[in-house]
Amino acid sequence: MLKTFDLVLIGVMTATAAVTYTIKHRAELKLEEVHRLEAEIKLEKDTIDLLKADWALQSQPNRLERLVRAYNDELKLQPTESTALVHAKELPMLKSEVPVPDVTEAKVSAKSATEASAKTEASAKGATVASAKGAPDTAKGAQAIAKTQPIPTPSPRGEAEDADQIETGSVEE
């Protein structure tokens, strides 16, 4: 003769056992996921180490010199001259760094800019039609395009103090 209290205790024990089993099962699943992720991380680290070793082998100076000698006739490589190197500050500005023009200047030059772009488009269309027909491009079209697109020129290098300082942008890794 089970009393009501005994039945309630049996129900609570059964519910507690079910909850405990569910928690244990979820913990085991999470542990398996952790082990799987650790295995993936180890595989990625091993792959990175392998790629670094491969890069070290591929970029050995002796190997590169052999390749240069073997393919010198095809590639015609030459050493880089020191005058071919530029500082970062000598490069043209990024579009995000270009200063925004004043509104008053924009109103005054809007009409001349519209006329210049219309002339440029017309000369570009004429050059396209002429080149399609086999005729050479006109000098006026080339001059109009050159006038609308300024060519950036590098600033001259400073004295010896600038030679040791190299300005670079930030690099995200």
QUIKAJO-V643293 format. One record per residue. N is the residue number from 1. RES is the residue in three letters. PHI is phi in degrees with one decimal (none if undefined). Layout:
n: (N	N)
res: (RES	RES)
phi: (PHI	PHI)
//
This chain:
n: (1	2	3	4	5	6	7	8	9	10	11	12	13	14	15	16	17	18	19	20	21	22	23	24	25	26	27	28	29	30	31	32	33	34	35	36	37	38	39	40	41	42	43	44	45	46	47	48	49	50	51	52	53	54	55	56	57	58	59	60	61	62	63	64	65	66	67	68	69	70	71	72	73	74	75	76	77	78	79	80	81	82	83	84	85	86	87	88	89	90	91	92	93	94	95	96	97	98	99	100	101	102	103	104	105	106	107	108	109	110	111	112	113	114	115	116	117	118	119	120	121	122	123	124	125	126	127	128	129	130	131	132	133	134	135	136	137	138	139	140	141	142	143	144	145	146	147	148	149	150	151	152	153	154	155	156	157	158	159	160	161	162	163	164	165	166	167	168	169	170	171	172	173)
res: (MET	LEU	LYS	THR	PHE	ASP	LEU	VAL	LEU	ILE	GLY	VAL	MET	THR	ALA	THR	ALA	ALA	VAL	THR	TYR	THR	ILE	LYS	HIS	ARG	ALA	GLU	LEU	LYS	LEU	GLU	GLU	VAL	HIS	ARG	LEU	GLU	ALA	GLU	ILE	LYS	LEU	GLU	LYS	ASP	THR	ILE	ASP	LEU	LEU	LYS	ALA	ASP	TRP	ALA	LEU	GLN	SER	GLN	PRO	ASN	ARG	LEU	GLU	ARG	LEU	VAL	ARG	ALA	TYR	ASN	ASP	GLU	LEU	LYS	LEU	GLN	PRO	THR	GLU	SER	THR	ALA	LEU	VAL	HIS	ALA	LYS	GLU	LEU	PRO	MET	LEU	LYS	SER	GLU	VAL	PRO	VAL	PRO	ASP	VAL	THR	GLU	ALA	LYS	VAL	SER	ALA	LYS	SER	ALA	THR	GLU	ALA	SER	ALA	LYS	THR	GLU	ALA	SER	ALA	LYS	GLY	ALA	THR	VAL	ALA	SER	ALA	LYS	GLY	ALA	PRO	ASP	THR	ALA	LYS	GLY	ALA	GLN	ALA	ILE	ALA	LYS	THR	GLN	PRO	ILE	PRO	THR	PRO	SER	PRO	ARG	GLY	GLU	ALA	GLU	ASP	ALA	ASP	GLN	ILE	GLU	THR	GLY	SER	VAL	GLU	GLU)
phi: (none	-78.9	-88.8	-61.8	-62.9	-65.1	-64.4	-65.7	-63.2	-64.0	-63.9	-65.6	-63.8	-65.4	-65.1	-63.8	-64.5	-65.0	-65.0	-61.8	-62.7	-62.5	-63.4	-63.1	-63.0	-63.8	-64.4	-65.0	-63.4	-64.1	-64.1	-63.2	-65.7	-62.5	-63.4	-64.2	-65.7	-63.3	-65.9	-64.8	-63.0	-62.4	-62.5	-64.5	-64.1	-64.3	-64.0	-62.7	-61.7	-64.4	-67.2	-63.7	-65.2	-64.1	-63.6	-62.2	-69.8	-70.1	-103.4	-66.7	-59.0	-62.4	-64.5	-65.1	-64.0	-62.0	-65.4	-63.5	-65.2	-69.1	-111.0	-63.2	-66.3	-79.9	-85.8	52.6	-77.4	-135.0	-63.9	-76.0	-83.6	-66.1	-77.3	-83.5	-90.1	-127.2	-82.5	-63.1	-71.8	-85.8	-78.3	-64.6	-69.7	-74.3	-61.2	-70.4	-95.2	-69.6	-66.8	-79.7	-70.7	-68.5	-67.6	-65.7	-66.6	-66.7	-68.3	-68.9	-92.1	-64.5	-66.7	-69.4	-67.7	-63.9	-64.6	-66.0	-69.4	-64.8	-65.9	-64.4	-63.0	-64.8	-69.5	-67.2	-65.7	-63.1	-66.8	-66.9	-64.8	-66.4	-71.1	-69.5	-84.1	99.0	-86.0	-70.7	-66.4	-80.6	-71.4	-63.7	-62.8	-67.2	-68.1	-66.1	-67.0	-65.0	-70.2	-82.3	-119.1	-67.9	-95.9	-70.9	-114.3	-72.0	-77.1	-66.7	-71.5	-81.1	-74.0	-63.2	-66.7	-76.4	-67.4	-87.2	-102.2	-120.3	-92.3	-130.8	-82.7	-79.3	-117.8	-89.9	-110.8)
//
